Amino acid sequence: MTFRSDLKQLLAGRDFRGRSRTPRSAVPFRKPSPGLTFRTAWTRSKAARAARRGLHAGVLKPLVWAQTRPTVEGTEYLDGLTGPVIFAANHASHLDAPLILNTLPKNFAGRVAVGAAADYFFTARWRAIVTTLAFNAFPVERFGGSAKQKQASLAPQLLDLGWSLLLFPEASRSQDGWMSPFRIGAAFLAWSRKVPVVPVAMRGTYAAMPRGEWAIIRGRPSLTVRYGRPMLPHEGEAARDFNVRVADAVHRLWAEEELGWYRALRESHAGRIERPSGPRGATWRRLWEATRPIRADRPERIWSSSSR
């Protein structure tokens, strides 16, 4: 950007990144916009699916794999599993969706739709088109939305059509790399439709591409994608209780990074694994802890893990 454009932004109340310098708490309340009406059926056509396969195979996967070092574990739990299922993952970075979509086995690749925030990805038509084409995305109302928007939710319809879903129950990317409580939406959808939930834990994606950044940091940071065993609601189990079990499964997968598979399993059964909400204290310390590199000497699984 030129000095002249920087000066215009500053005079308009924006910093050099284009962000408002006025705290949100000081901005007068405005009624939320009903959002953009955007149809997504076209992205599940044969032409769009072929274009998406080419985009992932020729651009996204080579780009991400060239700039990071992903390790993938737990795909054996997906062997023999037929869709539709709901993949429920923690969310810390724009890297999360491409990593999951490009590490799924062939029986799921190309048949997954991604829930994307309606109030972010579907407020501008160009952004909606790019997101929908690249990730087979559909809008998700993170903060309730109107009754009309709730009724128009595509998630149940996509499950009925045989599409698996990738959902992020935290509803938003992490602000500092640590995990937020899981909202009930994904678990309730699985509970009401009687479809399995596959828990997924992502480690290292925040450090590689934190919130607010649009490029991967240098140095090829290590990332880990861990899939857990598919889960179904127990007979008579309430949706809220099922949501707690799904969240606990993701927390255990997260803890495998430090504890290893067997010890994390034992600690989880003993009720000693809590949500990784990060250390208490100043923001700088939480960010510092969240961006520590993944250990090269982390405990091995009982069987060999797969790297792609």
C-alpha positions in Angstrom: 0.0 0.0 0.0 1.1 3.6 -0.6 1.5 6.3 2.0 -1.5 8.0 0.5 -3.8 5.0 0.9 -2.4 4.4 4.5 -3.2 8.0 5.4 -6.8 7.7 4.0 -7.3 4.6 6.2 -6.0 6.4 9.3 -8.3 9.4 8.7 -11.2 7.0 8.2 -10.6 5.5 11.6 -8.7 2.4 10.4 -5.3 1.1 11.3 -2.7 0.1 8.7 -4.4 -3.4 8.4 -7.7 -1.9 7.6 -9.2 -2.7 11.0 -11.3 -0.2 13.1 -9.4 1.6 15.9 -12.7 2.0 17.8 -13.3 -0.8 20.4 -16.5 -2.8 19.8 -17.7 -1.8 23.2 -17.8 1.8 22.1 -19.7 1.2 18.8 -23.5 1.9 18.9 -25.6 -1.2 18.7 -26.9 -2.0 15.2 -29.5 -4.7 14.4 -27.7 -7.6 12.7 -28.1 -7.8 8.9 -30.3 -10.7 7.7 -27.3 -11.6 5.5 -26.9 -12.6 1.9 -29.3 -15.0 0.3 -26.9 -17.4 -1.5 -27.8 -20.8 -3.0 -25.2 -23.5 -2.8 -26.8 -26.4 -4.7 -24.6 -25.6 -7.8 -21.4 -26.5 -5.9 -22.6 -30.2 -5.6 -23.0 -30.5 -9.4 -20.6 -32.8 -11.3 -18.8 -29.8 -12.9 -18.2 -28.1 -9.5 -17.1 -31.3 -7.9 -14.6 -31.9 -10.7 -13.3 -28.4 -10.4 -12.9 -28.8 -6.6 -11.0 -32.0 -7.0 -8.6 -30.3 -9.3 -8.3 -27.3 -7.0 -7.4 -29.5 -4.0 -5.1 -31.9 -5.8 -3.4 -29.2 -7.9 -3.3 -26.2 -5.6 -4.4 -26.5 -2.0 -2.8 -29.7 -0.9 0.6 -29.1 -2.6 0.7 -25.6 -1.2 -0.2 -26.6 2.4 2.0 -29.7 2.4 5.0 -27.7 1.0 4.7 -25.1 3.7 3.9 -27.4 6.7 4.6 -30.9 7.9 1.3 -32.6 8.6 1.0 -35.9 10.5 -2.3 -37.8 10.3 -3.4 -40.4 12.8 -6.6 -42.4 13.3 -7.7 -42.9 9.7 -8.0 -46.6 10.4 -11.1 -45.8 12.4 -12.8 -44.7 9.2 -12.1 -48.0 7.4 -15.4 -49.6 6.4 -17.4 -46.7 7.7 -20.0 -45.5 5.2 -21.6 -42.1 5.2 -23.2 -39.9 6.0 -21.3 -39.0 9.2 -20.5 -35.7 11.0 -16.9 -34.8 11.5 -16.7 -32.6 14.6 -13.4 -30.8 15.0 -11.8 -28.0 17.1 -11.2 -24.8 15.1 -8.2 -22.6 15.3 -7.1 -21.6 11.8 -8.2 -21.3 8.2 -5.9 -24.3 7.7 -8.3 -26.7 9.5 -10.8 -27.3 6.7 -8.2 -28.0 3.9 -6.2 -30.2 6.2 -9.2 -32.4 7.1 -10.6 -32.5 3.5 -7.2 -33.6 2.1 -6.5 -36.3 4.7 -9.8 -38.1 4.5 -9.8 -41.6 3.0 -11.2 -42.2 -0.5 -14.5 -43.4 0.8 -15.2 -39.9 2.1 -13.2 -37.6 -0.2 -15.4 -35.5 -2.4 -18.6 -36.3 -0.4 -18.1 -33.9 2.5 -19.8 -30.5 2.9 -18.3 -27.9 5.3 -20.4 -25.7 7.6 -19.1 -22.1 7.3 -20.1 -19.0 9.3 -23.0 -17.3 7.5 -22.1 -13.9 9.1 -18.6 -14.1 7.8 -18.3 -16.2 4.6 -21.7 -15.4 3.2 -21.9 -11.6 3.6 -20.2 -10.8 0.3 -21.0 -12.6 -2.9 -17.4 -13.0 -4.0 -16.4 -14.6 -0.7 -19.4 -16.9 -0.8 -18.6 -18.1 -4.3 -14.9 -18.8 -3.4 -15.7 -20.5 -0.2 -18.6 -22.6 -1.6 -16.6 -23.7 -4.6 -13.4 -24.5 -2.7 -14.9 -26.3 0.2 -18.4 -27.3 -0.8 -19.4 -24.9 2.0 -22.9 -24.1 3.2 -24.0 -21.3 5.6 -24.3 -22.0 9.3 -25.9 -19.5 11.7 -23.4 -19.3 14.6 -25.5 -17.0 16.8 -29.0 -18.3 16.4 -30.2 -16.3 13.4 -33.9 -15.7 12.5 -36.5 -18.4 12.5 -36.6 -18.3 8.7 -32.8 -18.8 8.6 -33.0 -21.7 11.0 -35.7 -23.4 9.0 -33.6 -23.0 5.9 -30.6 -24.8 7.4 -29.1 -27.1 4.8 -27.4 -29.5 7.2 -30.3 -32.0 7.7 -31.0 -31.9 4.0 -27.4 -32.7 3.1 -27.4 -35.6 5.5 -30.6 -37.0 4.0 -28.9 -36.7 0.5 -26.0 -38.8 1.7 -23.4 -36.0 2.2 -21.2 -36.1 5.3 -20.6 -32.9 7.1 -17.5 -31.1 8.6 -18.7 -29.0 11.5 -16.8 -26.9 14.1 -18.8 -27.0 17.3 -16.9 -24.1 18.8 -18.7 -21.9 16.3 -15.6 -19.7 15.6 -11.9 -19.9 15.2 -10.0 -19.7 18.5 -8.8 -16.2 19.5 -5.6 -17.5 21.1 -5.1 -21.1 20.0 -7.0 -22.7 22.9 -10.3 -24.5 22.8 -13.7 -23.1 23.6 -16.8 -25.0 24.9 -18.6 -27.0 22.2 -22.1 -25.8 21.3 -24.8 -28.4 20.9 -25.6 -28.0 17.2 -23.5 -30.8 15.7 -24.3 -33.3 18.5 -28.0 -32.5 18.3 -28.0 -33.0 14.5 -26.3 -36.4 14.9 -28.6 -37.3 17.8 -31.8 -36.3 15.9 -30.7 -37.9 12.6 -29.0 -41.0 14.2 -25.7 -40.5 12.3 -22.2 -41.1 13.7 -20.0 -38.4 14.9 -16.2 -38.7 14.2 -14.2 -36.5 16.6 -11.2 -34.7 15.1 -8.5 -32.9 17.0 -6.1 -30.4 15.2 -2.8 -29.4 16.8 -0.4 -26.8 15.5 -2.7 -25.0 13.0 -3.0 -21.9 15.2 0.8 -21.6 15.4 1.1 -22.1 11.7 -1.6 -19.6 10.6 -3.2 -17.8 13.6 -6.4 -15.8 13.4 -5.9 -12.6 11.5 -3.2 -14.0 9.2 -3.7 -15.0 5.6 -0.3 -16.8 5.0 1.4 -19.7 6.7 4.4 -18.7 8.8 7.9 -19.7 7.6 9.8 -22.7 8.7 7.4 -25.5 7.8 5.7 -25.9 11.2 4.5 -29.4 12.2 0.8 -30.1 12.3 -1.2 -33.0 13.6 -4.7 -34.2 12.5 -6.1 -37.0 14.8 -9.3 -38.9 14.0 -11.2 -40.7 16.8 -13.6 -43.6 16.8 -17.1 -42.9 15.4 -19.6 -42.2 18.1 -23.4 -42.8 18.3 -25.8 -41.6 21.0 -26.5 -44.3 23.6 -30.0 -45.6 24.0 -31.9 -43.0 26.0 -29.0 -40.5 26.0 -30.0 -36.8 25.9 -28.5 -34.6 23.1 -26.7 -32.5 25.7 -25.0 -35.5 27.3 -24.0 -36.7 23.9 -22.5 -33.3 23.2 -20.4 -33.7 26.4 -19.1 -37.1 25.2 -18.2 -35.7 21.8 -16.3 -32.8 23.3 -14.5 -35.2 25.7 -13.4 -37.3 22.8 -11.9 -34.3 21.0 -10.2 -33.3 24.3 -8.6 -36.7 24.6 -7.4 -36.7 21.0 -5.8 -33.3 21.8 -4.1 -34.7 24.9 -2.5 -37.5 22.9 0.1 -35.0 21.7 1.7 -34.9 25.1 0.4 -38.2 26.7 0.4 -40.6 23.9 -2.6 -42.8 22.9 -2.7 -45.2 25.8 -2.1 -42.8 28.6 -4.6 -40.3 27.2 -7.2 -43.1 27.0 -6.6 -44.0 30.7 -6.6 -40.5 31.9 -9.9 -39.8 30.0 -11.6 -42.9 31.5 -10.5 -41.6 35.0 -12.0 -38.2 34.3 -8.7 -36.4 34.5 -8.7 -34.8 31.0 -10.3 -31.4 30.9 -11.0 -29.0 28.0 -7.6 -27.5 26.9 -8.6 -23.9 27.7 -5.0 -22.7 28.2 -3.2 -21.3 31.2 -4.6 -18.4 33.2 -2.8 -15.2 32.9 -1.8 -12.5 30.5 -2.7 -12.8 26.8 0.9 -12.9 25.8 1.5 -16.0 27.9 -1.6 -17.8 26.5 -0.4 -17.0 23.0 3.1 -18.1 23.8 1.9 -21.5 25.1 -0.5 -22.0 22.2 2.3 -21.4 19.6 4.9 -23.8 21.0 6.2 -26.1 18.2 4.9 -29.6 18.3 7.4 -31.9 20.0 9.5 -34.1 17.7 9.8 -36.7 20.5 6.1 -37.0 21.2 4.9 -40.5 22.4 4.3 -43.0 19.6 1.0 -44.8 19.1 1.0 -48.6 19.7 0.7 -49.0 16.0 2.4 -46.8 13.4 0.8 -43.5 12.5 0.3 -42.4 8.9 1.8 -39.3 7.4 0.7 -37.7 4.2 
